[in-house]
C-alpha cells in the first residue's frame, strides 16, 4: 500500500470510529515519516479515544511542536489534558482553539466540561449553552450541561438534559451520563430510579466505583441495609480509603447496632476527609 493511502485510510478509520485500525495504518506511515504532523495528530487523537492518554499526549505534543497553530491537534491535546486532570493546560489549548474558531463545538464542550470539573459553573454553562445553540442535539454537550446543573443543585434542568443526552443512540450506554442521572435522582430522593441507572452501569462495568457508592447510598436510604453493605464492602475491597463509602458503611453499621464496626469506619472516614464530621444525614 502506498504511503498516501496509509495516511488517508488512517484518517478515514478515525472518522469512522475505528481507532485501532487507524493506529495500525498511521503507525506504518510514521515508521517511514516520523515527523509527519498530520499522521501524528490523528494517531494521537485515536489513542485518546481509546483512553491511552500517555501515548496520545506524546503524539499530540510532537504534532503541536511541528505546527503550533493546528486546531485539530490543539483541541485533542486539550481534551487529553482534561482527562489527565491537567486543567490549566487543557484550558490553555482550548482557549487558543476558540480564539481561532469561536464556534468550535468540540472545543466549547471540552472547555465547558473542564470548567465544570473545577467548579466554575457559570463559565461552564456559557460554553455549553453556546455549543448547544450551534448543535442542539449534541449528546456530549447535553450530558455535560446536565452534570453542571446537577452540581448547581438544579435537578429538574439536569434530568431534562441527561434524558435528552441518553436518547442519542450512539450515547445511550454512556456510563458518565447514566451516573450523573443516577446521582441526580438520588439527590431528588428518587431512589428506585437512581438504582435503575446504577444497575445499568454495573451491568457494563461491575467494579465502577461511583456506581457502587451511589447504589449503596440509595440502598441505605431505602433501608435495604444488607444490599447497601454488599455494595460498600465490594467498593472498599479495592478502594479501602474511599472516605464517602466508609462514612455510609459506618452509618449502616450504626443503624444495625454494630457499634464497634461503625466507630472504625466513621473515625477512618473523618480522618481521611475531616469535612465529613459536619455531614448531617440527608434524610
N, C-alpha and C positions, 0 to 999 in steps of 0.2 A: 504494500500500500504506500502511495506517495505521501510525503510529509504534509503537503497541503490538505490531503484527505484526512490524515490523523487529527490535525488541528480542527478542521471543520466538523468531523464526527464527534470530537470531544465536546465542542460547544453544543452540538445538536443533542447529544446524550444528556448534557447538563440541563438543557431547557426541557427535555422530556422527563426529567426526574430520575434518570438512570445514572446515578452518581458513581457507582463502582465502575461501570463501563467507561464513563468519562475519564476517570482517573487512569484507567489502563491505557487508553489511546493517547492522552496528554502526556503520560509518563514516557511512552515510547518516543513521542516528539521531543520531549525535554532532554532525553539522553543525547540527542543529536544537536539540539539548540537549547542549552540550559538557561540562557538568559532571555528567552522569548517571553515578554511581559504578558502577551495575550494568553498563552498556554498556562503560565504561572497563575494568573488571576482566576482562570476557570478551574484549574485543578485545586487551587486554594479554596474557592467557593464550594467545590464539590466535597472537599474534606470537611468544611464547615457544616454542610448539610448532613453529613454522616457523624457529626459531633466529634470529629477528630481535630480538635481545636489547635493542638500544638502544631500539627502538620499544616493546617490551614494558615496559621499565623506565619509560619516560615515562608510559604509560597507568596502570601499577600504582601508581606514585608519586602520581599525581593522584587515583586512586581511594582510596588509603590516607589522603591528606590530607583527603578528604571524609568518610571513615568509617574511623577509625584502628583499629577492632577487627574489621574484616571478615576472617574467617578465610580465605575463598577468595582475596582479594587478597593477604593476607599470605603464604599458602603458595606462591602462584605467584611473588610477588616474591622470596621466599626461594630458590625454585628458580632464578629468573633470576640472582640474585646468585651462587649456586653456579656456574652456567655461566660467569659473568664472573670467577670466581675471587676474588670478594669474600666470603671465607669468614666473617669476623666478622659482616658484615651479614646473610649468609644465616642464620647461627645465631641472630642476634637475632630475626629474623622467625619462624623455625621454632620457637624456644623459646616465643615468645608464642602461636603457634597451639596448641602442645602443652600449654600451660598452660590454655587454654580447653578443649581436647579431647585428652586424653592418648592416645586410641586412633585418632587420625587417621593412617591408613596412609600416605597420600601424604606427610604431613609427617615421619613416622617414617622413611620410606625416604629422603627428601631429606636429613634430618639425619644419618642413618646414612652416606649416601654422602659428605656433607660431612666428617664425622669421618674416614672412610676416606682422603679426599684430603689431609687434614692429619696423617695417620699417628696418629690416636687410635683404635687398633683395638679396644680394649675397649669404648669408648663406641659405636663403630660397630656392633659385634656386639650390644650391648644393644638398640639401636634396631631393628636389622634382625631380630633374634630376636623382638622384640615384634611387629613388623609381620607376621612370618610366623606367629606364633601366632594372630593375628586373621585373616589371609588366607594360608593355607599354600601356595597356588598362585600367589602374586603374582610374576610373572616378573621384574619390575624389582628387587624386594627380593631374590629369589634370585640374580640376576646381581650385585647389589652385595655380597651376603654372600660370593659366590664370589670376587669381587675382593678383599675384605678377607681372606679365608682365604689367597688366593694371596700377598698381601703379608706375611702372617704365616708363610709357608712351610708352611702346612697344605694340601698339594697334593691329597690324596685328598678332603678335605672340599670344597675349591674345585671340583674336577671334578664331584663329585656335584651341587652347587648349580648350576653353569653348565650341565650337561647338562639338569637339570630346567627351567631358565630357557628353554633353546633348544627344549624340547618344546612350549612355548606357541606356537601357530600365528601369533599376532599378533606374536610377538617373535623368530621363528626366523631372521630375517635381520639381527638387530641386531649391527652391527659391533663395538660395545663388548664385548658378551658373547663373541662369537667371538674377539675379540682377547685377552681375558683367558684364555679357554680355550687359545688357541694359546700364549700366554706360559707358562701352567701346564704344558702338555705339554712345552714347551721346557725348563722347569726340571726336569721329570721325565725328561729325555733321550728323550722320545718324539718324535723329530724328524719322522717321517713324518706323525704326527697333527697336530703343530704346523703343518707346511706345508699340510696339507689345510685347516685353519681359516684360515690367512693367505691361501690361494688364494681361498677364498670371499669374503673381504673385498675382495681386489684385483680380483675379477671385478666387484664393485659399485662400488668406489672405487679406480681404478688407481693413484692417487697417495697413498694413505693411508700416512702416514709410519711409524707404528709397525708396520704390517703388512709394509712393505718392509724395515724394520730387523730385525724378528723373523724373516722368511723368509731374509734374508741371513745372519743369525746361524745359523739352522738349516742352511742350505747349507754354511756354514763347517764346522760340526761333522760334517757328512756327507761332507766333503772334496770337495764339488761347488764348486770354487773359482771357475770361470767364472760359474756361476749366482749365487754369492754376490756377485761383483764387479758383475754386471749390476744386481742389486737395490740394492746400496750406491751404485753410481755414479748410478743414477737418483735415489735419495733425495738424495744430496749435490749433484745438479744444481740442485735448487730449495731445499735446506736445507744450504748449504755449511758451516755451523757446528754441525752435529749431532755433538757430541763422541763419542757412543757409536758412531755409524756410522763416523766417522773411525777410531776405535780398531779396530773389526772389519775395516775395509778395510785398515788398516795390518797387522793380523795376517795377512790373506790375502796381501798383497804380500810379507810376511816369509816365509811358507811357500813362495811361488812364487819366492823368491830375487830379488825386485825390491827391493833394499835401499834404494836412494835414495828410491823412492816410499813404502816402508814408513816411513822416518825422517820424511819430510814429514808423512804422515798422523798418525803416533804423537806427534810433537812438537806438532802443532797440537791434537790431542785433549787432551793433557796441559795445554797452555796454556789451553784453554777450560774444562777440568774437571780440576784438579790431583789429585783423588781417584783418577783412573784410573791414576795412577802406581803405586798399590798394588794394582791389579787383577791377580789371578792368573788365568791361563787356566783356565776352568771344567772342562775335560775333557782 
